[in-house]
């Protein structure tokens, strides 16, 4: 039994060292392997029989004798079928020597049946036909997976970063490329001669291609690679007629594949899928996500570290932003001498101080490599399990992107028919429980963590999807939980910083990701093949019972409950308690829970501000302030307000109410004296309306971001473009220059202020509407502290320093308050929503 389940999870072909797979619809596959013993790269040219699944043979009846049972054996120009066992709409595996012949035969028969022409298999309903990209067809049929017996560090990785004269590849140019070689060395390639000369730029791109071919990496990566570098490079190469021979085989050039996050390529929604696979037939339901595309090449995996950052922040929610500079500083990857230049100034600085730009660009690729190693291990480990290309798993959601391929492979290995996606019976998903017990400031706070509550309940009560008659999902969860414990133990036993430790930690993280997605998979009706909202609601019901028991038992032991959800419980303990008392209470309550549900002591904090569900601030006994939730961490929030909020929160959680007042007064005075730079009051906004759409409705409603674009002569823009806007004096809309790539995020303000302060000041208009932002400070940012103060203290703390009251009370005796709610508020925990988000693109 264990062997079968291991095959479901890991595949069955033990071939080691696969670093890339490329397959074509005509049945040709190329596999590149890095031999674990010698590090040598070998190439295998193989043939395979492309396949797909059909609900019936009706559309192939016109083939006559050319359609034969699989048992008769393959023959040239014949199509074979294998009927799968058991119930399931998709019950025929159809194979042929050439996938295009196979598609053509089905479309011809379906067109006759429907009485209308058909161009693509995606024109047929998903309950009729199911086809995967050629690489996945090959991997599922062969039982192979990537990276067997290879540690993460065995891959040859190359990072490159473009520096451009502007954002528009139609008019702007590439003038410099920084590269980091697989051995860790860095190199800078620059334009020779006139920057405005086509031949000079074409020569630069040719040297870039030559360097990549010479170093021959398995992986090419950068931060925002698919959002900026590759689309810009592809457009410039096309304009200049430079063949981008970045792959290891085939004709030069980048190919396209659909993706949730990537380049819009001028807003086209019909970009071809990778290697001829039909968009909408990639193993999941059709969605609008396929309006965006990514690039791919044979023999190399194109990895964007932005995906790993988004995946990390979706669960941890601890990052100050998603840009390279912010994340590198957060994780300690940025050195003390890290060169920083605002994106809009890079080309200008290069003309006067090229060495500075060279250092800046090399720091970028070094940090991208550091991020890849720190956060990219999960995707690497997933590629050891799931039958997909490594680069696709890097930007895939765990449910549709990982579990679905695993389930498909398991069912085909067992010769069992597969269900099609179903819309559901109208039953809604009840959602996870989230309770708010108190608001305000609590002291001596403990967090008790419920480890993987919903998967644990699925295992404890054997709750799986009704249509999963083989029990594959539960079997996968069982195996992953058991093997994750083994991976964690092996990681602890390995030397800190060693490749072995890194590999086992990555494996553990990947397994946790898949395990925690199992509940979401159940509830994602219409998006996942075995979705079962009734099973998901049964898991939720048990979860509410466990959470209720947990809260009752904790309260009975003398603690004050603050917030509880499926991740765990925050509670405040009496001042006299020691850490041993806190751990004892958690252990006592843990012993009362179902056997597979584990409650663990997860941390202790000096104070906590409970603002709203999932929105709180924590002050550890030692360490920096921790902020959670959009009330305290929002990419759209004005930096000056967030800076005030952090200073005020540190004082508030220390019980220093006069300090909160001082933070407020200093910020108001800085606004009125205009010592705060304009970029600190600007909001980062994503445009969601096309220029024509906004202009058509402008007379009815005017919106600041679009007015800022128009006021600056921008009459055309793209949906998804990110800009920085602010309210200027006289009600005008102000627009700030945007960095050269979305990821740089104005280089995150504070890091640049020391080095670039004078540079910014000389160009800063400081024409923002002071009184508008003063109101914003009080009504938006200060309001988040209201639950921690009495109404009288709040009014006194945030009284206008320019118009003080004659009767302002003394704040020396003021203290933060905690309000225990008579009726705890219950909310749905949106973080447990079964539908995948763009943070974990699928």
JOJODA-V608477 format. One record per helix or strand of 2 or more residues. SS is the DSSP state (alpha for helix, beta for strand). FROM is the first residue (numbers start at 0). TO is the last residue. Records with the same first field share a line. If there is no record, write none. Layout:
# JOJODA-V608477
SS: FROM-TO + FROM-TO
This chain:
# JOJODA-V608477
alpha: 1-9 + 57-65 + 69-71 + 98-113 + 120-122 + 133-141 + 151-153 + 197-214 + 224-239 + 273-275 + 287-290 + 304-315 + 323-329 + 342-351 + 353-374 + 376-384 + 389-393 + 397-412 + 452-459 + 471-492 + 498-522 + 532-554 + 578-589 + 638-652 + 656-672 + 677-679 + 690-696 + 703-710 + 728-730 + 741-747 + 749-760 + 769-787 + 790-796 + 829-831 + 837-839
beta: 17-23 + 27-33 + 40-46 + 50-53 + 66-68 + 78-82 + 91-94 + 128-129 + 156-163 + 173-179 + 185-189 + 218-221 + 254-258 + 291-296 + 299-303 + 431-450 + 559-564 + 567-571 + 597-611 + 614-619 + 624-627 + 682-685 + 721-727 + 732-735 + 817-828
